[in-house]
Amino acid sequence: MSARLKRPEDDNYYVAPWSDTFLQGDLFDHVPLAVPAPPDAVLRVEGERRFLSGPFEAGPAMLLSPSCTIAAQGSSPGAYAMPHRTLVPVRPVRELLANSAISEENLGNLRSDRMRNYIYLPPSSKFGESAALLYMSITVHHDVIAKNRFAQLTGAAYWHLRVKLMAYAGGFLLDPAELGKVPADDQRTD
């Protein structure tokens, strides 16, 4: 097992939605990002670490539900088996800095995607330099976000997301090549 993790180049993250089916890593806009918390919990402080905790206004979010868990099986391929979607908020890097969730000294680590609680996202057509907050999942009904998808991840960015999720949830890193042959962008089928 390798501990190497190199994120894709900035221009190799997003493509226009090409699949009729939602896929893990899809990006949506106008997602209600409410997280149940006390009204005064804008910033949680735990020891020396700080995390943004919302509530946030509706905004961009990344789908974390694995594609295979939401897709129907059997006689109705291409349909959905369940209506719930798990997403994480996408927040501007400047907001993370302004609220001391990351320090200026860690900005390079964020941009190289070495921080496990976040996945760095270079600017897109809908947002500037941002990070998906892996520690803050929300669940919404499919119909709430159905018409708001604006991008899908390229094959390289999708595999990078999967490695980041293993690092965050499992506490270990894998080189994406150890997961098997990384498909070309136009061969992503999950």
C-alpha positions in Angstrom: 0.0 0.0 0.0 1.3 3.4 -1.0 0.7 6.7 0.8 1.1 8.8 -2.4 -1.8 11.0 -3.2 -1.5 13.5 -6.0 -4.6 15.4 -7.1 -5.4 15.9 -10.8 -4.4 19.1 -12.5 -6.8 22.0 -12.1 -8.0 21.7 -15.7 -8.8 18.0 -15.3 -11.6 18.1 -12.7 -15.0 18.8 -14.3 -17.0 18.0 -17.4 -20.5 18.9 -18.3 -23.0 16.3 -17.2 -22.8 13.4 -19.7 -24.7 10.7 -17.8 -28.4 10.7 -17.3 -27.8 8.9 -14.0 -26.3 10.7 -10.9 -22.8 9.6 -10.2 -20.6 9.9 -7.1 -18.8 13.2 -7.2 -21.5 15.1 -9.2 -21.8 18.7 -8.4 -25.1 20.5 -7.7 -26.0 24.1 -7.1 -28.8 25.6 -4.8 -28.6 22.6 -2.4 -30.1 23.4 1.0 -27.1 23.0 3.3 -28.9 23.1 6.6 -27.3 21.0 9.3 -29.1 20.6 12.6 -27.0 22.5 15.1 -27.6 25.1 17.9 -28.3 28.5 16.5 -25.1 29.9 17.9 -22.9 27.1 16.4 -21.3 29.0 13.5 -17.8 27.8 14.3 -17.1 24.8 16.5 -13.8 24.8 18.4 -12.5 21.4 19.5 -9.1 21.8 21.2 -6.8 23.5 18.7 -8.8 22.4 15.6 -11.6 24.4 14.1 -14.3 23.3 11.7 -17.0 25.3 9.9 -20.4 24.0 11.0 -23.0 26.2 9.3 -25.8 26.7 8.9 -25.1 27.8 5.4 -27.3 29.3 2.7 -28.2 27.1 -0.2 -25.2 26.6 -2.4 -23.0 24.1 -4.2 -22.5 20.6 -2.9 -20.9 17.3 -4.0 -22.7 14.0 -4.2 -21.1 11.3 -2.0 -23.7 8.6 -2.4 -22.0 5.7 -4.2 -23.5 5.4 -7.6 -24.2 1.6 -7.1 -26.2 2.2 -4.0 -28.7 4.6 -5.7 -29.1 2.8 -9.0 -31.9 0.3 -9.5 -30.9 -3.3 -10.3 -32.6 -6.1 -12.3 -35.3 -5.2 -14.8 -35.0 -1.4 -14.5 -31.4 -0.4 -15.1 -30.9 3.3 -15.4 -33.6 4.0 -12.8 -33.1 4.8 -9.1 -33.6 2.4 -6.3 -34.0 4.9 -3.5 -34.6 8.7 -3.4 -32.1 9.7 -0.8 -28.8 11.4 -1.7 -25.8 12.2 0.6 -23.9 15.3 -0.3 -21.3 17.5 1.3 -21.2 21.3 1.2 -18.7 23.0 -1.1 -17.3 26.2 0.6 -15.0 28.9 -0.7 -11.4 28.6 0.5 -11.5 32.3 1.5 -14.3 31.4 4.0 -12.2 28.6 5.5 -9.4 31.1 5.9 -11.6 33.8 7.3 -13.1 31.5 10.0 -9.7 29.9 10.9 -10.8 26.5 9.7 -7.5 26.4 7.9 -4.5 28.7 8.4 -2.5 30.5 5.8 0.3 28.1 6.6 -1.9 25.1 5.6 -3.2 26.6 2.4 -0.5 24.7 0.4 -1.6 21.5 2.1 -5.2 22.2 1.2 -4.4 23.0 -2.5 -2.3 19.9 -2.8 -5.2 18.0 -1.1 -3.2 16.7 1.8 -5.9 17.5 4.4 -8.2 14.6 5.1 -11.3 16.5 6.2 -11.6 18.3 2.8 -11.3 17.6 -0.9 -9.8 20.6 -2.7 -11.8 21.8 -5.7 -10.2 24.2 -8.2 -12.5 27.0 -9.6 -15.4 25.8 -11.8 -18.1 27.6 -13.8 -20.2 27.9 -10.6 -17.7 28.6 -7.8 -14.2 29.8 -7.2 -11.4 28.0 -5.4 -13.2 25.8 -2.9 -13.2 22.7 -0.7 -15.8 20.0 -0.1 -16.3 19.6 3.6 -16.1 15.8 3.9 -16.9 15.9 7.7 -20.4 17.5 7.1 -22.6 15.2 5.1 -26.3 16.1 4.5 -29.1 13.9 3.2 -31.7 15.3 0.8 -34.4 13.8 -1.4 -33.5 13.3 -5.1 -36.2 15.7 -6.3 -34.6 18.6 -4.3 -31.5 18.5 -6.4 -32.7 16.7 -9.6 -32.5 19.8 -11.8 -29.5 21.5 -10.2 -26.6 19.3 -11.4 -24.0 21.5 -13.2 -20.9 19.3 -13.5 -19.6 15.8 -13.2 -16.0 14.8 -12.3 -13.6 13.6 -14.9 -12.3 10.0 -14.5 -9.1 11.2 -12.8 -11.0 13.5 -10.3 -13.5 10.7 -9.6 -10.8 8.2 -8.6 -9.1 11.0 -6.6 -12.4 11.5 -4.7 -12.7 7.8 -3.9 -9.1 7.7 -2.5 -9.9 10.9 -0.4 -13.0 9.2 0.9 -11.0 6.1 1.9 -8.5 8.4 3.7 -11.2 10.3 5.5 -13.5 7.4 6.5 -10.9 4.6 6.7 -7.9 6.5 7.9 -5.5 5.2 5.2 -4.3 6.2 1.8 -4.0 4.3 -1.4 -2.4 5.2 -4.6 -5.3 5.3 -7.1 -3.4 2.9 -9.4 -3.7 0.3 -6.6 -7.5 0.3 -7.2 -7.0 -1.1 -10.7 -6.7 0.6 -14.1 -7.9 4.1 -13.8 -10.3 4.5 -16.7 -10.1 7.4 -19.2 -12.6 10.1 -18.7 -15.0 8.9 -21.4 -14.9 5.3 -19.9 -16.3 6.1 -16.5 -19.4 3.9 -16.2 -20.4 3.7 -12.6 
